[in-house]
Amino acid sequence: MDIAHCYLEGNVDAVEFCPHESFHRVLAASTYTLQEGVQPNRSGSISLFSVDVDVGQLELFHQVDTSGIFDIKWNPVGANNMGPLLAQADASGYLRLHSLECGSNGSETGVGVLKEVGGEMVSSSMCLCLDWNASATSISVGLSDGSISLLTLTEAQLKIQQTWEAHEFEVWATTFDTHQPHLVYTGSDDCKFSCWDLRESPSKLAFQNTKIHKMGVCCITKHHTDPNTLLTGSYDEHLRIWDVRSIAKPVNESSICLGGGVWRIKQHPSIPDLILAACMHNGFAVVRIKGEKAEVAESYSKHNSLAYGADWQRGRLCKKDGIERPVVATCSFYDRLLRIWLPESEVVT
């Protein structure tokens, strides 16, 4: 059920709804555009949109040009009483922080701007992915040389705490354990799914699975409400459900083939069994998790390029045809397309 769409000036690779109260309508979209040549130029941007499903609105109200961006994420709600901060991992090796500043009337639409409030050059390699810990005091960053960097955040000032060699190839996924904040999970083009204990420096390897993923590990998500469940996505087209009660030896309980490389997975913020997956060559999928099993509730194929970015809007469901439906934002790379839509099927029960 399409609501609105628009085209951006660069290749869109990530979309993130702001989770903070009063800013749920704010959607950030990032781009990465490579201009090849003797000296390749990797440019990018962050665009802020106001999304109002009731009137079919997708309104661009702010844009900032940057280096080519691989990943963006808002800081967790309620952490340190900070307002909305958007972190970016980019091709120049920087981790940057942007504050969402309100206008004089306190509205988030039409008057908000991003102001860069912090930045740190992490590496001469490219920063490919990032994640905040639950208290927003640390950010983990995955690098193109296979390393992981851990940065601490104090009063919007970033400082590198430690960096270690975690993988043989590019690191596309890094995720804090929301229930055990001293653990961070990583995934890489080397097909390894790893967990690191941050209480030592350099971080100690808690486990490493090298056999289950047949291709590179693209994304990792810890279940919000079940401390024992974790999800991974891979180029091998499978979404996998893990039981991590035995942290030294997690159990791969089940998997589902989504018909395309699983680049990004997002658990719905208030409907724990709903997963949104960006499936690269096979569009997007809404997946329902039932215990140890997963099933595709709906597929969305109205993008004509690599399906990379996906997110759920926080705070509300949209009532259409008498049914409450979650609001979805998706983006695709080469066609530079951003879409807002609602699932057709009755996925909310």
C-alpha positions as CSV (number, residue, x, y, z in Angstrom):
1,M,0.0,0.0,0.0
2,D,2.1,2.9,-1.3
3,I,1.9,6.2,0.5
4,A,4.7,8.4,-1.1
5,H,8.0,8.2,-2.8
6,C,10.8,10.5,-4.1
7,Y,14.2,10.3,-5.8
8,L,17.4,11.5,-4.3
9,E,20.5,13.0,-5.9
10,G,22.7,10.2,-4.8
11,N,22.6,6.4,-4.4
12,V,20.5,5.8,-1.3
13,D,21.8,3.1,1.1
14,A,20.2,3.7,4.6
15,V,17.0,5.1,6.0
16,E,16.4,5.7,9.7
17,F,13.3,7.0,11.4
18,C,14.1,9.1,14.5
19,P,13.0,7.1,17.6
20,H,12.8,10.2,19.9
21,E,9.5,11.5,21.2
22,S,8.2,14.5,19.2
23,F,10.4,13.5,16.2
24,H,8.8,10.2,15.0
25,R,7.9,11.9,11.7
26,V,11.6,12.7,11.0
27,L,13.2,10.3,8.5
28,A,16.9,10.4,7.7
29,A,18.2,9.0,4.4
30,S,21.9,8.7,3.5
31,T,23.7,8.4,0.2
32,Y,27.0,7.0,-1.2
33,T,28.0,7.9,-4.7
34,L,31.3,6.8,-6.2
35,Q,32.8,8.8,-9.0
36,E,35.5,6.6,-10.5
37,G,38.8,7.8,-11.9
38,V,42.5,8.1,-11.0
39,Q,41.5,9.6,-7.7
40,P,38.0,8.1,-6.9
41,N,35.6,10.5,-5.2
42,R,33.2,9.1,-2.7
43,S,30.5,11.7,-2.0
44,G,27.4,11.5,0.1
45,S,24.6,13.3,1.9
46,I,22.1,13.1,4.7
47,S,18.5,14.2,3.9
48,L,15.8,14.8,6.5
49,F,12.2,14.2,5.6
50,S,8.9,14.8,7.3
51,V,6.6,11.8,7.0
52,D,2.9,12.1,7.5
53,V,1.1,9.0,6.3
54,D,-2.4,10.5,6.9
55,V,-1.9,13.1,4.2
56,G,0.6,11.1,2.1
57,Q,3.4,13.5,2.9
58,L,7.1,12.9,2.3
59,E,8.6,16.4,2.5
60,L,12.4,17.1,2.3
61,F,13.2,19.9,4.8
62,H,17.0,19.6,5.3
63,Q,20.0,18.3,3.5
64,V,23.7,18.2,4.3
65,D,26.5,17.1,2.0
66,T,29.2,14.8,3.4
67,S,31.6,12.1,2.4
68,G,30.1,8.9,1.1
69,I,28.1,7.3,3.9
70,F,27.8,3.6,4.5
71,D,25.7,3.7,7.7
72,I,23.7,6.0,9.9
73,K,21.9,5.5,13.3
74,W,20.1,7.6,15.8
75,N,21.1,7.4,19.5
76,P,18.9,5.3,21.8
77,V,15.9,7.0,23.5
78,G,16.3,8.0,27.1
79,A,20.1,7.6,27.2
80,N,21.8,10.3,29.2
81,N,18.8,12.6,28.6
82,M,20.4,13.6,25.3
83,G,18.3,14.9,22.4
84,P,18.4,13.2,19.0
85,L,21.9,12.5,17.7
86,L,22.6,10.9,14.3
87,A,25.9,9.1,13.9
88,Q,27.4,8.5,10.4
89,A,30.1,6.0,9.3
90,D,31.7,7.2,6.1
91,A,34.2,6.5,3.4
92,S,36.7,9.0,4.6
93,G,37.3,6.9,7.8
94,Y,35.3,9.3,10.1
95,L,32.6,8.7,12.6
96,R,30.6,11.9,12.8
97,L,27.8,13.0,15.1
98,H,24.9,15.4,14.1
99,S,22.5,16.9,16.5
100,L,18.9,17.5,15.4
101,E,18.2,21.1,16.2
102,C,14.6,22.4,16.6
103,G,13.3,25.7,15.3
104,S,11.7,28.4,17.5
105,N,8.2,26.9,17.4
106,G,9.4,23.5,18.6
107,S,8.2,21.6,15.6
108,E,10.2,18.9,14.0
109,T,8.8,19.6,10.5
110,G,10.2,22.2,8.2
111,V,12.5,23.9,10.7
112,G,14.8,21.2,12.0
113,V,18.4,21.1,10.9
114,L,21.4,18.8,11.5
115,K,24.3,20.4,13.2
116,E,27.6,18.5,13.4
117,V,28.6,18.4,17.0
118,G,31.4,15.8,17.0
119,G,33.7,13.9,14.8
120,E,36.7,11.6,15.0
121,M,38.9,10.1,12.3
122,V,38.8,6.4,13.2
123,S,41.0,5.0,10.5
124,S,42.6,5.5,7.1
125,S,40.3,2.7,6.0
126,M,36.6,3.2,5.4
127,C,34.0,3.1,8.2
128,L,31.3,0.7,7.0
129,C,28.9,0.2,9.9
130,L,28.2,1.4,13.4
131,D,26.1,0.7,16.5
132,W,25.3,2.6,19.7
133,N,25.3,0.8,23.1
134,A,22.0,1.1,25.0
135,S,23.3,3.9,27.3
136,A,24.7,5.9,24.3
137,T,28.1,6.1,25.9
138,S,29.9,4.0,23.3
139,I,29.8,3.4,19.6
140,S,31.3,0.4,17.8
141,V,32.5,0.9,14.2
142,G,33.3,-1.8,11.6
143,L,36.1,-1.0,9.1
144,S,37.0,-2.0,5.6
145,D,40.3,-3.5,6.8
146,G,38.6,-6.0,9.0
147,S,39.1,-4.1,12.3
148,I,36.6,-3.0,14.9
149,S,37.0,0.3,16.8
150,L,35.2,1.2,20.0
151,L,34.7,4.9,20.7
152,T,33.4,6.5,23.9
153,L,31.1,9.5,23.9
154,T,31.2,12.2,26.6
155,E,29.3,15.5,26.1
156,A,29.3,14.9,22.3
157,Q,33.1,14.4,22.3
158,L,34.2,11.1,20.7
159,K,37.4,9.3,21.7
160,I,38.8,6.0,20.4
161,Q,39.0,3.6,23.3
162,Q,40.4,0.6,21.5
163,T,40.8,-0.9,18.0
164,W,41.4,-4.6,17.3
165,E,41.8,-6.9,14.3
166,A,38.5,-8.8,14.2
167,H,38.2,-10.2,10.7
168,E,40.1,-10.9,7.6
169,F,37.9,-8.8,5.3
170,E,35.4,-6.0,5.4
171,V,33.2,-5.8,8.5
172,W,29.6,-5.1,7.5
173,A,27.9,-5.7,10.8
174,T,28.6,-4.6,14.4
175,T,25.9,-4.8,17.1
176,F,26.0,-4.3,20.9
177,D,24.2,-6.9,23.0
178,T,21.4,-4.8,24.6
179,H,21.1,-7.2,27.5
180,Q,24.8,-7.7,28.1
181,P,26.4,-4.3,27.2
182,H,30.0,-5.7,27.5
183,L,29.4,-7.9,24.4
184,V,29.5,-6.8,20.8
185,Y,28.7,-9.0,17.8
186,T,30.4,-8.6,14.4
187,G,30.0,-10.0,10.9
188,S,32.2,-9.9,7.9
189,D,32.9,-10.8,4.3
190,D,35.1,-13.6,5.7
191,C,31.8,-15.4,6.5
192,K,32.6,-15.3,10.3
193,F,30.0,-14.4,12.9
194,S,31.8,-13.3,16.1
195,C,31.2,-12.1,19.6
196,W,33.7,-9.9,21.6
197,D,34.0,-9.3,25.3
198,L,34.8,-5.6,25.8
199,R,35.8,-5.9,29.4
200,E,39.4,-6.6,28.2
201,S,41.6,-4.5,26.0
202,P,42.1,-5.5,23.3
203,S,38.6,-7.2,23.4
204,K,38.6,-10.9,24.0
205,L,36.9,-13.3,21.5
206,A,33.9,-14.9,23.2
207,F,32.9,-17.0,20.2
208,Q,33.4,-17.2,16.5
209,N,31.2,-19.3,14.1
210,T,32.8,-20.0,10.8
211,K,30.7,-22.7,9.4
212,I,27.0,-21.7,9.2
213,H,27.1,-18.7,6.9
214,K,28.0,-19.8,3.4
215,M,28.8,-16.2,2.3
216,G,29.5,-12.9,4.1
217,V,27.6,-11.8,7.2
218,C,25.8,-8.5,6.3
219,C,23.7,-7.7,9.4
220,I,23.1,-8.7,13.0
221,T,20.2,-7.7,15.3
222,K,19.7,-8.6,19.0
223,H,16.1,-9.2,19.8
224,H,14.6,-6.3,21.8
225,T,12.6,-8.3,24.3
226,D,14.0,-11.8,24.3
227,P,17.6,-11.8,25.7
228,N,18.3,-15.2,24.3
229,T,17.5,-14.5,20.6
230,L,19.7,-12.9,17.9
231,L,19.2,-12.6,14.2
232,T,21.8,-12.6,11.4
233,G,21.5,-11.9,7.6
234,S,23.9,-13.0,5.0
235,Y,24.8,-12.7,1.3
236,D,23.8,-16.4,1.1
237,E,20.1,-15.2,1.2
238,H,19.3,-16.6,4.6
239,L,17.9,-14.9,7.7
240,R,19.0,-17.0,10.7
241,I,17.6,-17.2,14.3
242,W,20.2,-17.8,17.0
243,D,19.9,-18.9,20.6
244,V,22.8,-17.2,22.5
245,R,22.1,-18.5,26.0
246,S,25.4,-20.4,25.8
247,I,27.5,-17.4,24.7
248,A,30.5,-19.6,24.0
249,K,28.5,-21.8,21.6
250,P,25.4,-20.2,20.2
251,V,22.8,-22.5,18.5
252,N,21.5,-21.8,15.0
253,E,17.9,-22.7,15.7
254,S,16.4,-22.1,12.2
255,S,16.8,-20.1,9.0
256,I,14.6,-18.9,6.1
257,C,15.7,-18.2,2.6
258,L,14.5,-14.7,1.4
259,G,15.7,-15.0,-2.2
260,G,18.3,-12.2,-2.0
261,G,21.3,-11.3,0.0
262,V,19.9,-10.2,3.4
263,W,21.6,-6.8,3.8
264,R,19.6,-5.2,6.7
265,I,17.2,-6.5,9.3
266,K,15.0,-4.4,11.6
267,Q,12.8,-5.6,14.4
268,H,9.6,-3.6,14.8
269,P,10.0,-1.4,17.9
270,S,6.6,-2.4,19.5
271,I,5.6,-5.6,17.7
272,P,8.5,-8.0,18.6
273,D,7.7,-10.8,16.2
274,L,7.8,-8.6,13.1
275,I,11.1,-8.3,11.2
276,L,11.7,-6.0,8.1
277,A,14.4,-7.3,5.8
278,A,16.2,-5.6,2.9
279,C,17.0,-8.4,0.5
280,M,19.3,-6.7,-2.1
281,H,18.3,-8.4,-5.4
282,N,14.9,-9.5,-4.1
283,G,13.2,-6.4,-2.7
284,F,12.0,-6.2,0.8
285,A,10.3,-8.7,3.1
286,V,8.1,-8.5,6.2
287,V,9.0,-11.6,8.2
288,R,7.1,-13.0,11.2
289,I,9.1,-14.8,13.9
290,K,7.1,-17.5,15.7
291,G,9.2,-19.1,18.3
292,E,12.1,-20.8,16.5
293,K,10.5,-20.5,13.1
294,A,10.2,-17.7,10.6
295,E,7.8,-17.1,7.7
296,V,7.4,-14.4,5.1
297,A,4.2,-12.4,5.8
298,E,4.6,-10.1,2.8
299,S,7.1,-9.2,0.0
300,Y,7.5,-5.7,-1.4
301,S,9.0,-5.4,-4.9
302,K,8.4,-1.9,-6.1
303,H,12.1,-1.0,-6.1
304,N,14.1,-1.6,-9.2
305,S,17.6,-1.7,-7.7
306,L,19.6,-3.0,-4.8
307,A,17.4,-3.1,-1.7
308,Y,19.6,-1.6,1.0
309,G,17.8,0.6,3.5
310,A,14.7,-0.2,5.6
311,D,13.1,0.9,8.8
312,W,9.8,1.1,10.8
313,Q,8.3,4.3,12.0
314,R,8.1,4.5,15.7
315,G,5.3,5.5,18.0
316,R,2.2,4.8,15.9
317,L,0.4,2.5,13.6
318,C,-1.7,3.8,10.7
319,K,-5.3,2.7,10.4
320,K,-6.2,1.9,6.8
321,D,-9.3,-0.1,5.7
322,G,-10.1,-0.7,9.4
323,I,-6.8,-2.4,10.0
324,E,-3.8,-1.0,12.0
325,R,-0.7,-1.2,9.8
326,P,2.9,-0.3,10.6
327,V,4.6,2.4,8.5
328,V,7.7,1.4,6.5
329,A,10.4,3.3,4.8
330,T,12.7,1.6,2.2
331,C,15.3,2.7,-0.2
332,S,17.2,1.3,-3.2
333,F,20.7,2.1,-4.4
334,Y,21.2,2.7,-8.1
335,D,17.7,4.0,-8.9
336,R,18.1,6.5,-5.9
337,L,14.5,5.8,-4.8
338,L,12.9,6.3,-1.3
339,R,9.5,4.9,-0.6
340,I,7.0,5.0,2.2
341,W,4.4,2.2,2.4
342,L,2.2,0.1,4.5
343,P,2.0,-3.7,4.4
344,E,-1.1,-5.0,2.5
345,S,-1.5,-8.0,4.7
346,E,-2.8,-8.0,8.3
347,V,0.6,-8.3,10.0
348,V,-0.5,-6.8,13.3
349,T,-2.3,-9.3,15.5
